[in-house]
Amino acid sequence: MSDTNNAPPPDSPVLWGMAAIEGKRQSILESAEANAAERDYHITRNEHFYSLVGRELKTLIGDAGNLLFIRCQTGKLLDYIQAGSVTAVDVSPKMIDLARQKHPQAAFHVMDPEKQLPEGSFDTVLIQDTTDSVDIQAMFNRVRSVCAPHARVIIYTYNHFWEPLVSLAEKSRLKSPKVEPNWLSVSDYAGLLHLSGFELLRISRRVLMPFGIPLLSNLMNKFIAWMPLLDRLNLCHFIVARPTPQPRPVSDFKVSVIIPCKDEKGNVRSAVERMPELGKETEIIFCDDKSTDGTSDEVRLMQAEFPQKNIRLVAGPAISKSRNVWTGFRAATGDILMILDADLTVMPEELPRFVEAIASGKGDFINGSRLVYPMQGQAMKFANMLGNKGFATLFSYLLGSPVRDTLCGTKVLWRRDWEKINLMIDTWGAEDRWGDYELLFGAAKLNLRIIDMPVHYQERTYGDTKMNRRFKNGLVMLRFCWAAFLKLKLPQM
């Protein structure tokens, strides 16, 4: 039976087909206009809740760059966001007028984001509450067309488990009412994002107690809301996505390989001879941390013996491996930055697959993993392996992304992302002697897609391991994990 046979009679007040969709849009506009004057009253009345939301957005977004704010309402959340420039849209002229009064520096537009968005290329897109959107996929399609290649999209919405309580709050005038709200699950959003050319990166769940009740609110929001499984009960979902990258050939990029070394003279020649060509140009940077075995002299010999290779020697500060690596990163000129430990326990021959993974867009940060394939001989002590597996489990929780091996020296990232991570160095409240944690947590803070790359881990053939004093090192790592937990999981504290 055709749809036309199911249509209401011509004189029926019930709208049909696309007219029903447009009718709902009109109802949403009328509701927003009718509630605009009271919107700030509701926000002020629920200041505790909006402060929690604002702080979480501040943590997720960081420096927003060129920001597009969709469904901005009266602009309250802009109080919490740092951005170079702000463009904001809403369907309600009255809402926009109120937002302009509070944020005259921003560019506001009365627009239906499902039909139109301002022209531009935006670094960050914040979408506030899609529960009364008529066609979310149409809006996501519009958003995709104005995203910069490396943009991040943050969607702030509600957990559908809270639907009865939210409906009760609307009926009690504790919350602005919605017109036939959508209650989408995270998997619904993931599917819609995928259809519109996005990849879901992470989900942050916050706010177990939306009301400011002394002691109880702090207990629930700061100490219970982040716990595994219990976090599924939180009211607010913050969904982070990126445009699906377009693969590019590795020949488009210059690659800098940073080799931190201290007393590794016997490995220098092998590193140079075994280094494959990576991208359109390979820059090999030896960062010698004041070796006493002639490592620097060996690098100079390689420079003379292999003039066709771009081999550089940089003096490290002799403080820690992390400081040595940062020195190399800051000296590098490549588009892609890569770390290769001078002990060559990770084979140089496996480096091309790291470059291919990042150039193809499979990940923004490629993390080597030694714990997939069998290891050669005594490449890793049993105690070290147990520690690595334990920290990998802890990191996977803290990062919100599975990481198999946190201390593999081989890590690859874009230079543009390193420049942002560089600004976070020494801001975590704990020391990272090796650099792995600063890089991983910095990547998580930037909402980068972190991907593990299995490697074949081999025994070193020259020199001694620098990873001694396992118990003391473990305490240092735990201290940094706690500091990162406070930054990433408890931004409200």
VEXDREN-2710 file (C-alpha; in Angstrom, 1 decimal):
% VEXDREN-2710
k/r/px/py/pz
1/MET/0.0/0.0/0.0
2/SER/1.4/3.4/-0.9
3/ASP/2.2/6.2/1.6
4/THR/-0.4/8.4/0.0
5/ASN/-3.2/6.0/1.1
6/ASN/-1.9/6.5/4.7
7/ALA/-2.0/10.3/4.5
8/PRO/-4.5/12.3/6.5
9/PRO/-7.4/13.9/4.7
10/PRO/-6.8/17.4/3.1
11/ASP/-8.7/19.2/5.8
12/SER/-6.8/17.5/8.7
13/PRO/-4.6/19.7/11.0
14/VAL/-1.9/17.0/11.0
15/LEU/1.1/17.9/8.8
16/TRP/2.4/15.3/6.4
17/GLY/5.7/14.7/4.5
18/MET/8.2/17.5/4.4
19/ALA/5.6/19.9/5.7
20/ALA/5.7/18.0/9.0
21/ILE/9.5/18.5/9.2
22/GLU/9.2/22.2/8.5
23/GLY/6.3/22.5/10.9
24/LYS/8.5/21.1/13.7
25/ARG/11.3/23.5/12.8
26/GLN/8.8/26.3/13.1
27/SER/7.6/25.0/16.5
28/ILE/11.2/24.9/17.7
29/LEU/11.8/28.5/16.6
30/GLU/8.6/29.7/18.3
31/SER/9.5/27.9/21.5
32/ALA/13.0/29.4/21.5
33/GLU/11.6/32.8/20.9
34/ALA/9.0/32.4/23.7
35/ASN/11.6/31.2/26.2
36/ALA/14.5/33.5/25.2
37/ALA/13.7/36.1/28.0
38/GLU/13.8/33.4/30.6
39/ARG/16.8/31.6/29.3
40/ASP/19.4/33.5/31.4
41/TYR/17.1/33.1/34.5
42/HIS/17.2/29.3/34.1
43/ILE/21.0/29.4/33.6
44/THR/21.5/31.6/36.7
45/ARG/19.2/29.3/38.7
46/ASN/21.3/26.3/37.6
47/GLU/24.7/28.0/37.9
48/HIS/26.3/25.0/39.5
49/PHE/25.4/22.8/36.6
50/TYR/26.5/25.2/33.9
51/SER/29.8/25.8/35.7
52/LEU/30.5/22.0/35.5
53/VAL/29.6/21.9/31.9
54/GLY/31.7/25.0/31.1
55/ARG/34.8/23.7/32.9
56/GLU/34.6/20.4/31.1
57/LEU/34.3/22.2/27.7
58/LYS/37.3/24.3/28.6
59/THR/39.3/21.2/29.4
60/LEU/38.3/19.4/26.2
61/ILE/38.7/22.3/23.8
62/GLY/41.7/24.1/25.2
63/ASP/42.6/26.8/22.7
64/ALA/39.8/26.7/20.2
65/GLY/41.4/28.8/17.5
66/ASN/38.8/29.7/15.0
67/LEU/35.6/28.6/16.8
68/LEU/32.1/28.0/15.4
69/PHE/29.5/27.7/18.1
70/ILE/26.2/26.1/16.9
71/ARG/23.0/26.5/18.9
72/CYS/24.7/29.1/21.0
73/GLN/21.5/30.3/22.7
74/THR/22.4/33.3/24.9
75/GLY/26.1/32.6/24.7
76/LYS/26.7/31.5/28.3
77/LEU/29.2/28.8/27.5
78/LEU/31.5/31.3/25.8
79/ASP/32.5/32.5/29.2
80/TYR/34.5/29.3/29.6
81/ILE/36.1/29.0/26.1
82/GLN/39.4/30.5/24.9
83/ALA/39.3/31.2/21.2
84/GLY/41.1/33.3/18.7
85/SER/37.8/34.2/17.0
86/VAL/34.2/33.2/17.6
87/THR/31.4/32.8/15.1
88/ALA/28.1/31.7/16.7
89/VAL/24.7/30.8/15.3
90/ASP/21.2/30.1/16.6
91/VAL/17.7/29.8/15.2
92/SER/16.3/32.4/17.6
93/PRO/16.7/36.2/16.9
94/LYS/15.9/37.0/20.5
95/MET/18.6/34.5/21.7
96/ILE/21.1/36.1/19.4
97/ASP/20.3/39.6/20.6
98/LEU/20.9/38.5/24.2
99/ALA/24.2/36.8/23.2
100/ARG/25.5/39.9/21.3
101/GLN/25.0/42.0/24.4
102/LYS/27.2/39.7/26.5
103/HIS/29.8/39.0/23.9
104/PRO/30.1/41.9/21.5
105/GLN/33.5/40.7/20.2
106/ALA/31.9/37.5/18.6
107/ALA/30.1/37.3/15.2
108/PHE/26.6/36.1/15.7
109/HIS/24.2/34.9/13.0
110/VAL/20.5/34.0/13.0
111/MET/20.6/30.7/11.1
112/ASP/19.2/27.2/11.0
113/PRO/22.4/25.1/11.1
114/GLU/20.5/22.3/9.3
115/LYS/20.1/24.5/6.3
116/GLN/23.0/27.1/6.4
117/LEU/26.2/27.9/8.2
118/PRO/28.6/30.9/7.9
119/GLU/31.3/30.5/5.4
120/GLY/34.8/29.8/6.7
121/SER/37.2/27.1/7.8
122/PHE/36.9/26.4/11.5
123/ASP/39.4/24.8/13.9
124/THR/36.8/23.9/16.5
125/VAL/33.0/23.4/16.2
126/LEU/31.0/23.3/19.4
127/ILE/27.4/22.0/19.0
128/GLN/25.3/22.6/22.1
129/ASP/22.4/20.2/22.8
130/THR/21.0/18.5/19.7
131/THR/18.0/17.2/21.6
132/ASP/15.5/19.4/19.7
133/SER/17.2/19.2/16.3
134/VAL/15.0/18.0/13.5
135/ASP/17.6/16.6/11.1
136/ILE/20.9/16.0/12.9
137/GLN/22.6/14.4/9.9
138/ALA/21.8/17.5/7.8
139/MET/23.5/19.6/10.4
140/PHE/26.5/17.3/10.5
141/ASN/26.8/17.5/6.8
142/ARG/26.8/21.3/7.0
143/VAL/29.4/21.2/9.7
144/ARG/31.7/18.9/7.6
145/SER/31.7/21.5/4.8
146/VAL/33.2/24.2/7.1
147/CYS/35.7/22.2/9.1
148/ALA/39.4/22.7/8.6
149/PRO/41.3/19.5/7.8
150/HIS/42.4/19.1/11.4
151/ALA/39.3/20.4/13.1
152/ARG/37.7/19.0/16.2
153/VAL/33.9/18.8/16.7
154/ILE/32.6/18.7/20.2
155/ILE/28.9/17.8/20.8
156/TYR/27.5/18.6/24.2
157/THR/24.3/16.6/24.8
158/TYR/22.4/14.6/27.4
159/ASN/22.4/10.9/28.5
160/HIS/19.1/9.4/27.3
161/PHE/18.9/7.5/30.7
162/TRP/18.0/10.9/32.2
163/GLU/15.0/11.5/30.0
164/PRO/12.4/11.0/32.7
165/LEU/14.1/13.4/35.1
166/VAL/14.8/16.0/32.4
167/SER/11.2/15.9/31.3
168/LEU/10.1/16.4/35.0
169/ALA/12.5/19.4/35.3
170/GLU/10.9/20.9/32.1
171/LYS/7.4/20.4/33.5
172/SER/8.5/22.0/36.8
173/ARG/10.0/25.0/35.0
174/LEU/13.4/24.1/36.4
175/LYS/14.6/23.8/32.8
176/SER/13.7/25.4/29.5
177/PRO/11.3/23.1/27.7
178/LYS/12.1/21.4/24.4
179/VAL/9.8/20.6/21.5
180/GLU/9.6/16.8/21.0
181/PRO/13.2/16.2/22.1
182/ASN/15.4/13.6/20.5
183/TRP/17.1/11.2/22.9
184/LEU/20.0/9.7/21.0
185/SER/22.5/7.2/22.3
186/VAL/26.3/7.5/21.8
187/SER/26.1/4.8/19.1
188/ASP/23.4/6.9/17.3
189/TYR/25.7/9.8/17.3
190/ALA/28.6/7.6/16.1
191/GLY/26.6/6.4/13.2
192/LEU/25.4/9.9/12.2
193/LEU/28.9/11.3/12.4
194/HIS/30.2/8.4/10.3
195/LEU/27.6/9.1/7.6
196/SER/28.6/12.7/7.5
197/GLY/32.3/12.1/7.1
198/PHE/33.5/12.2/10.7
199/GLU/35.3/9.8/13.1
200/LEU/34.3/9.6/16.8
201/LEU/37.5/10.1/18.9
202/ARG/36.4/10.0/22.5
203/ILE/33.4/10.4/24.8
204/SER/33.6/12.2/28.1
205/ARG/30.8/11.6/30.6
206/ARG/30.3/14.2/33.3
207/VAL/27.8/15.5/36.0
208/LEU/26.2/12.9/38.2
209/MET/24.7/15.5/40.5
210/PRO/23.5/18.6/38.6
211/PHE/22.4/20.5/41.7
212/GLY/24.7/22.4/44.0
213/ILE/24.1/20.5/47.3
214/PRO/27.0/21.1/49.8
215/LEU/29.3/18.1/50.2
216/LEU/27.0/15.8/48.2
217/SER/27.6/17.5/44.9
218/ASN/31.4/17.5/45.3
219/LEU/31.4/13.8/46.4
220/MET/29.3/12.7/43.5
221/ASN/30.8/14.9/40.7
222/LYS/34.5/14.7/41.8
223/PHE/34.9/11.3/43.2
224/ILE/32.1/9.0/41.9
225/ALA/31.2/10.3/38.5
226/TRP/34.6/9.3/36.9
227/MET/34.5/5.7/38.1
228/PRO/34.3/3.0/35.5
229/LEU/30.7/1.8/34.9
230/LEU/29.3/4.5/37.2
231/ASP/30.3/7.1/34.7
232/ARG/27.7/5.7/32.3
233/LEU/25.1/7.2/34.6
234/ASN/26.3/10.8/34.2
235/LEU/23.9/13.3/32.8
236/CYS/26.1/15.0/30.2
237/HIS/27.9/13.5/27.2
238/PHE/30.7/15.3/25.5
239/ILE/31.4/13.7/22.2
240/VAL/34.6/14.6/20.3
241/ALA/35.0/13.8/16.6
242/ARG/37.3/14.7/13.7
243/PRO/36.7/14.9/10.0
244/THR/37.7/11.6/8.4
245/PRO/41.2/12.3/7.0
246/GLN/42.0/12.1/3.3
247/PRO/45.1/9.8/2.8
248/ARG/48.2/11.6/1.4
249/PRO/51.3/10.0/0.0
250/VAL/54.3/9.8/2.3
251/SER/56.3/11.6/-0.5
252/ASP/54.5/14.8/0.4
253/PHE/56.2/15.0/3.8
254/LYS/59.7/15.5/5.2
255/VAL/60.4/13.2/8.1
256/SER/62.7/14.0/11.1
257/VAL/64.0/11.0/13.0
258/ILE/65.2/12.0/16.5
259/ILE/67.7/9.6/18.0
260/PRO/68.4/10.4/21.7
261/CYS/71.7/8.9/22.7
262/LYS/74.0/8.7/25.7
263/ASP/77.1/6.4/25.4
264/GLU/75.8/4.6/22.3
265/LYS/78.9/4.9/20.0
266/GLY/78.6/1.3/18.9
267/ASN/75.0/1.8/17.5
268/VAL/75.6/5.0/15.5
269/ARG/76.8/3.4/12.3
270/SER/74.1/0.8/12.3
271/ALA/71.5/3.5/12.8
272/VAL/72.7/5.4/9.8
273/GLU/73.3/2.5/7.5
274/ARG/69.9/0.8/8.3
275/MET/67.8/4.0/8.2
276/PRO/65.4/3.7/5.3
277/GLU/64.3/6.7/3.2
278/LEU/61.2/8.2/4.8
279/GLY/59.0/10.6/2.8
280/LYS/60.4/13.1/0.4
281/GLU/63.4/13.7/2.7
282/THR/64.8/12.0/5.9
283/GLU/66.5/14.2/8.5
284/ILE/68.5/12.1/11.1
285/ILE/69.1/14.0/14.3
286/PHE/71.4/12.5/16.9
287/CYS/70.9/14.2/20.2
288/ASP/74.0/13.3/22.2
289/ASP/73.4/13.8/25.9
290/LYS/77.1/14.4/26.8
291/SER/78.4/10.9/26.1
292/THR/81.8/9.8/27.4
293/ASP/82.4/7.0/24.9
294/GLY/82.9/9.1/21.7
295/THR/79.3/9.0/20.5
296/SER/79.6/12.6/19.1
297/ASP/82.8/11.8/17.3
298/GLU/81.2/8.7/15.7
299/VAL/78.3/10.9/14.5
300/ARG/80.7/13.4/12.9
301/LEU/82.4/10.4/11.2
302/MET/79.1/9.3/9.7
303/GLN/78.4/12.9/8.5
304/ALA/81.7/12.8/6.6
305/GLU/81.2/9.2/5.3
306/PHE/77.6/9.7/4.2
307/PRO/77.4/13.2/2.9
308/GLN/74.3/12.3/0.8
309/LYS/72.3/11.7/4.0
310/ASN/71.0/14.6/6.1
311/ILE/72.7/13.8/9.4
312/ARG/72.7/16.3/12.2
313/LEU/74.3/16.4/15.6
314/VAL/72.6/18.2/18.5
315/ALA/74.0/18.6/22.0
316/GLY/71.6/17.4/24.7
317/PRO/71.3/19.1/28.1
318/ALA/72.4/16.0/30.1
319/ILE/69.3/16.3/32.4
320/SER/67.1/13.4/31.3
321/LYS/66.0/11.5/28.2
322/SER/62.9/13.7/28.0
323/ARG/64.9/16.9/27.9
324/ASN/67.2/15.4/25.3
325/VAL/64.2/14.4/23.1
326/TRP/62.6/17.9/23.4
327/THR/66.0/19.4/22.3
328/GLY/65.8/17.2/19.2
329/PHE/62.2/18.0/18.5
330/ARG/62.8/21.8/18.7
331/ALA/65.8/21.4/16.3
332/ALA/63.8/19.3/13.8
333/THR/62.6/20.8/10.5
334/GLY/60.4/17.9/9.3
335/ASP/56.6/17.8/8.9
336/ILE/56.6/14.4/10.7
337/LEU/58.6/13.9/13.9
338/MET/59.7/10.4/15.0
339/ILE/61.7/9.1/17.9
340/LEU/64.0/6.1/17.5
341/ASP/66.0/5.0/20.6
342/ALA/69.7/4.7/19.9
343/ASP/69.8/1.1/21.3
344/LEU/68.1/0.0/18.1
345/THR/65.9/-2.5/20.0
346/VAL/63.2/-1.3/17.7
347/MET/64.5/-1.9/14.1
348/PRO/64.9/1.1/11.8
349/GLU/63.6/-1.1/9.0
350/GLU/60.1/-0.9/10.6
351/LEU/59.9/2.9/10.6
352/PRO/58.2/3.2/7.2
353/ARG/55.0/1.7/8.5
354/PHE/54.8/4.4/11.1
355/VAL/55.1/7.1/8.5
356/GLU/52.5/5.4/6.3
357/ALA/50.1/5.2/9.2
358/ILE/50.2/8.9/10.1
359/ALA/50.3/10.1/6.4
360/SER/47.2/8.0/5.6
361/GLY/45.3/9.5/8.4
362/LYS/44.9/6.3/10.4
363/GLY/46.1/8.1/13.5
364/ASP/47.4/11.5/14.6
365/PHE/49.8/9.9/17.1
366/ILE/51.4/6.5/16.3
367/ASN/52.7/4.8/19.4
368/GLY/55.0/1.8/19.1
369/SER/54.0/-1.4/21.0
370/ARG/56.6/-4.0/22.0
371/LEU/54.1/-6.2/23.7
372/VAL/52.3/-7.8/20.7
373/TYR/55.0/-10.0/19.1
374/PRO/57.3/-12.4/20.9
375/MET/60.5/-10.6/22.1
376/GLN/64.0/-11.7/21.4
377/GLY/65.9/-13.3/24.3
378/GLN/66.2/-10.9/27.2
379/ALA/65.1/-7.8/25.3
380/MET/62.8/-6.9/28.3
381/LYS/63.1/-8.1/31.9
382/PHE/60.1/-9.8/33.4
383/ALA/59.6/-7.1/36.0
384/ASN/59.7/-4.4/33.3
385/MET/57.1/-6.3/31.3
386/LEU/54.7/-6.6/34.2
387/GLY/55.2/-2.9/34.9
388/ASN/54.5/-2.0/31.3
389/LYS/51.3/-4.1/31.2
390/GLY/50.1/-2.5/34.4
391/PHE/50.8/1.1/33.2
392/ALA/49.2/0.3/29.8
393/THR/46.0/-0.6/31.6
394/LEU/46.1/2.5/33.7
395/PHE/46.9/4.7/30.7
396/SER/44.1/3.2/28.6
397/TYR/41.7/4.4/31.2
398/LEU/43.2/7.8/31.7
399/LEU/43.5/8.4/27.9
400/GLY/40.1/7.1/27.0
401/SER/41.9/5.1/24.3
402/PRO/43.5/1.7/24.3
403/VAL/47.3/1.9/24.6
404/ARG/49.3/-1.4/24.8
405/ASP/52.7/-0.1/25.6
406/THR/53.4/3.3/27.2
407/LEU/57.2/3.2/27.3
408/CYS/58.2/2.1/23.8
409/GLY/60.6/4.8/22.6
410/THR/59.3/4.9/19.0
411/LYS/56.5/7.5/18.7
412/VAL/55.5/9.5/15.7
413/LEU/53.4/12.7/15.5
414/TRP/52.9/15.8/13.3
415/ARG/55.1/18.7/13.9
416/ARG/52.1/21.0/14.2
417/ASP/50.8/18.8/17.1
418/TRP/54.2/18.8/18.8
419/GLU/54.2/22.6/18.8
420/LYS/51.0/22.5/20.9
421/ILE/52.3/19.7/23.2
422/ASN/55.5/21.7/23.6
423/LEU/53.4/24.4/25.4
424/MET/52.2/21.8/27.9
425/ILE/55.6/20.6/28.9
426/ASP/56.1/20.9/32.7
427/THR/52.5/21.9/33.2
428/TRP/51.3/18.6/34.5
429/GLY/52.5/19.0/38.1
430/ALA/55.0/16.0/38.0
431/GLU/58.3/15.2/36.3
432/ASP/58.5/12.9/33.3
433/ARG/62.1/11.8/32.9
434/TRP/61.5/9.8/29.7
435/GLY/59.1/11.9/27.7
436/ASP/56.6/9.2/26.9
437/TYR/54.0/10.4/29.3
438/GLU/54.2/14.1/28.4
439/LEU/53.7/13.0/24.7
440/LEU/50.8/10.6/25.4
441/PHE/48.9/12.8/27.8
442/GLY/49.5/15.8/25.6
443/ALA/48.1/13.9/22.6
444/ALA/45.0/13.0/24.7
445/LYS/44.6/16.6/25.8
446/LEU/44.6/17.7/22.1
447/ASN/42.0/15.0/21.3
448/LEU/44.4/13.2/18.9
449/ARG/43.7/9.7/17.6
450/ILE/46.3/7.5/19.3
451/ILE/47.1/4.3/17.4
452/ASP/49.3/1.4/18.5
453/MET/51.9/0.1/16.0
454/PRO/53.3/-3.4/16.9
455/VAL/57.1/-3.7/16.5
456/HIS/59.5/-6.6/16.9
457/TYR/61.5/-5.8/20.0
458/GLN/65.1/-7.1/20.0
459/GLU/68.1/-7.2/22.4
460/ARG/70.6/-4.4/22.3
461/THR/74.0/-5.3/21.0
462/TYR/76.0/-2.4/22.5
463/GLY/75.9/-0.5/25.7
464/ASP/73.7/-0.8/28.8
465/THR/70.1/-0.1/29.4
466/LYS/69.3/3.2/31.0
467/MET/66.1/1.9/32.6
468/ASN/67.5/0.8/36.0
469/ARG/66.0/1.4/39.5
470/ARG/62.7/-0.1/38.5
471/PHE/60.9/0.5/41.8
472/LYS/61.9/4.1/42.0
473/ASN/61.1/4.7/38.4
474/GLY/57.7/3.1/38.9
475/LEU/56.9/5.6/41.7
476/VAL/57.9/8.5/39.4
477/MET/55.6/7.1/36.7
478/LEU/52.7/6.7/39.2
479/ARG/53.2/10.3/40.4
480/PHE/52.9/11.5/36.8
481/CYS/49.8/9.4/36.3
482/TRP/48.1/10.9/39.3
483/ALA/48.9/14.4/38.1
484/ALA/47.4/13.5/34.7
485/PHE/44.4/12.0/36.4
486/LEU/43.7/15.3/38.1
487/LYS/44.1/17.2/34.8
488/LEU/42.2/14.9/32.5
489/LYS/39.5/13.2/34.7
490/LEU/38.9/15.8/37.4
491/PRO/38.9/19.2/35.7
492/GLN/36.2/20.4/38.1
493/MET/38.5/20.2/41.1
END
